[in-house]
Amino acid sequence: MSELTRRASVDGAARTLLGVRLLVATDWLPWIVGLCVLSVIGLILIVVAPWRGVRREPPLDDEVEARLLLGEDPDEIDRDLAANAERRRKQAADDAQDQT
């Protein structure tokens, strides 16, 4: 085999290998782009979907918000709020009874 023939066959094999790699890359490219687009859409939905529900909720009382930010147990805060509400209800009932 002459040097020229051997070099031509090596160059042809390299071009074929490059062509196969390019073909494989172009076959996978739409899948990769599609996956990226779906991921971005999913992230947008995760951020935007609950936005309206969160906006409809009434804001937290300043005292409750401060206690939560300071790391107090939410169950303890709830018990305290329930006890305060019960105390106010009883006091309002007693005041109404005193007025009659």
Stockholm file with secondary structure:
# STOCKHOLM 1.0

chainA/1-100         MSELTRRASVDGAARTLLGVRLLVATDWLPWIVGLCVLSVIGLILIVVAPWRGVRREPPLDDEVEARLLLGEDPDEIDRDLAANAERRRKQAADDAQDQT
#=GR chainA/1-100 SS CCHHHHHHHHHHHHHHHHHHHHHHHHHHHHHHHHHHHHHHHHHHHHHHTTHHHHHHSCCCCHHHHHHHHTTCCHHHHHHHHHHHHHHHHHHHHHHHHHHC
#=GC SS_cons         CCHHHHHHHHHHHHHHHHHHHHHHHHHHHHHHHHHHHHHHHHHHHHHHTTHHHHHHSCCCCHHHHHHHHTTCCHHHHHHHHHHHHHHHHHHHHHHHHHHC
//
